[in-house]
Amino acid sequence: MSTPTLQTPPVEPAEAPPAPRRRRIPLWFWPAGFLAAVFVLAVLRVVTGADDIASSGVIGAAIALAVPIGLAGLGGLWSERAGVVNIGLEGMMILGTWGAGFFGYYMGPWAGIVGGMLCGIVGGLIHATATVIFGVDHIVSGVALNITALGIAKYLAARFFSDLPGGGPTQSPPLPSLPRFSVPGLSEQMARLEAREIFFLSDLAGVIGGFTTNISAFTIIAVLLFIGTFFVLWRTAFGLRLRSCGESPVAAETLGVNVIRYKFIAVCTSGALAGMGGAFLALVAANIYRDGQTGGRGYIGLAAMIFGNWRPGGLAAGSLLFGYTDAARLRGGGTVHALLLLVAVILLVVGAWQLKRNNRVQGITSLVVATGAALWYFSTDSVPGELAAATPYVTTLLVLAFASQRLRMPAADGQIYRKGEGH
């Protein structure tokens, strides 16, 4: 007698939970955030008496100081999105300052921009060849490039500028200027409203006036490059392939992407943008090439890129932050002293938020630093000039320290890639 076989019904596989969607920032957030920032500056101006804290002069200086940092950071973004760490941004900027000085003197300011880009591309080619072809550690290659570029620029300046009128072994002759623009009607209206010293409205007028008055054509080009970078890297197939090289070059290679080519393109573009940052320093910020002109802005640009989470919008915000602190430093210790109170309040909020999320180390550290900044503000009337000069660098350290938890670098950033690993 046969026993009937019991057949169990097939078990359907459980549906995988949907992947969490990244929350998009609504469009209204940006103007609301801008107005909130201006309101905070207005309150800070009233409380501290630092009338220059939101003036059009400070904002204009902040923009001018933010552009070379932003261009260097944008160069780093291109390189690292393709998986190549670019510590050599400083060296590429140095080469760009010399290229702008040489080509700008002989061929005019627009040729100076191109010359800065070409010299930056030379630095990019060196870095790409060392890291992508020969597999040199990215950090080692970048540091070597920074040291080498400094010596090359010194030699070229002594070789080509020493015998020119107004030139010398450490500087070029004066360079021609690029055109500047103001928004007709708006800049004059903002200047009149700013002079009336109305709470918030005058501060808002000062900020808008700084963005619309006496703006260099180079600054407009930089803004367009930020917009263009976002469109190319996040809205085109070329950008998708380039970013895939920074996330998983092996997977990209199996799908037919020429990883070596895309890495070279990214690092050379990085060099061109960093060279443009150096050209801005020579053609706009000073109208002359000088030895040591970059002043570490390539490193600050790298920090701004990390602060911006490897995205153009965050990078632009970080560049403006560093440019603003540098502008405050140039305006004197009084403005920097007023910013101590703002730093104390921000760190107090950050500390409370971190403690709420059970991040005790970060929370307690934020509260301790906030307490120190508050005590410093209430016990003094100004900040010594030596300490004020360090404001941009201290800001860099604070931002990187307290923004580290939300950062996500490209998965394969800095990894050595060999062609054929995907086969």
Steps between C-alpha positions, in 0.01 A plus 500: 500500500653823389496806717396816321774759480417828660603788279570827674402807310793699365616774728511832326812699576441788732509835333811698582427819689518802279831684509481816704458798276723795551299795619517785256544848634195706394560810292355730766776394741770704325334845508370428850848402614647811340252728678559317829877548466456873433267528802763335721763746374261790567442385858873449548569851369257654749620292795873544441508843337714370211343711225723351231387141549240501219613798295527491122876551535545184707271297273679622187837412653365161609392420144839600361676285759262207450547469122857358498411266789186389316681439171767293675230304682311451174817355350527263795137399452560398137807298592359324805169420334712293260683334790827699504585689818651834403715644776694672219240777458736746666776422252263530206388840630863610530562404138182685406617823663820496297317409178257788553787738567695398190217476248312792656796733465574415137152425362242662727282392794280254309809320372620505861198289601579251224867500599411422861279214385772355275760508776250337736436229242875429492482436875192284446679291236791441736270394782285280275803328346647426842181373661302344216779355284777422749282439807680748726322571827269797441611689811869455423452615141302808607749609763788450256315710242449782751869510585610472136256765376628748757856458375397510133305824548795661681734404219267614222432833674871572539560390140227700326409794727833625634588716198153645444405851618325468834586130521749308707605152608194468723234696311375594156439847362150641566235309304203640306160484670189309408171693464268542799123530505223632723129435461361833372250656738505218755849566638422872552170425671666247730773749592240762599298250704813372674595854604166548682598240766158335528508173691510199268403700188829688493689179572315326218578793271867479595517130416316542169713803419815297556379245245394758239761777520841512330510127423788376285426319175718220636257455791210459257699235312563316828128495581424359156763231552326388820168476317663324206675249727171401662333458162785300344571267793141438614290547188699338217612149409860622495468615861343171605790305350755729663338469842478123461881496474513649847240265646600166347755509216491120465124501443534796262762312298277193467234728349741626236614827661860594421594573861853619423371756250234636733745532788741693276223731383387562858849574637590726206171688546588523867833657407334747264257616769770528766714692249206736448492553876864602486430723200228679700753582771743648247254679269221614733607485864838669447545588128852359534672165544685461829695213649296317765178659379275200561553502877368147552171563322531169317481319832208716614327422170543131576345557842210692340441207265485257793272740690272501196484118501654479153213697340511841328229667711656411832843591363374847403359551850825386659705730276283798595539410867879492477503813283283682752723411794802615300325827414411550867864447586608765250247746643663478842472324833168667590300303244677177589427571869128529420512168317619333821152546644344347188739205519410447866127494425536267199720256692257509791218392267721237335603363838141469619400330174789252522414414860139441398626250242715331771824618337658587832857565385397744226235661719725558799782625277264750334376626835854540634611696193181709516570585862856600415386724213236666722751565780745643248235732359375633835846540654661695213415789269694391192701217352878544455607540141714186510201290601266679259733403217440134585120533476457322161714206612326465837168510315624221274587280797169565678290431193678175419486387862127554551379409150686169478202276585286599203777464240510228236797494271497300172540133590816443294659840566876463538514133404763379255334369183661265248351454156344158451403441864141453391578199276 
